[in-house]
Amino acid sequence: MATHVLDNKTPYEMLYKKVPNLKHLPVWDCHVKVHSTNGSKLNMCAIDGRWMGFDHNSNGH
């Protein structure tokens, strides 16, 4: 029988020896404000949106 390498721990726990703090992680589909570059600088710079997850191609959400 094979043993589990991580023993039911996250990679973060294995590296830092503590449980990661996830309290600031957004809830999927929650209301967010999204930065918008449309319009002049006197207009609002954000539009309403829904958080859908992290973008794998950038450091953004």
HELIX and SHEET records of a PDB file:
HELIX    1   1 PRO A   11  TYR A   16  1                                   6    
SHEET    1   A 2 HIS A  31  HIS A  35  0                                        
SHEET    2   A 2 ALA A  46  ARG A  50 -1                                        
END                                                                             
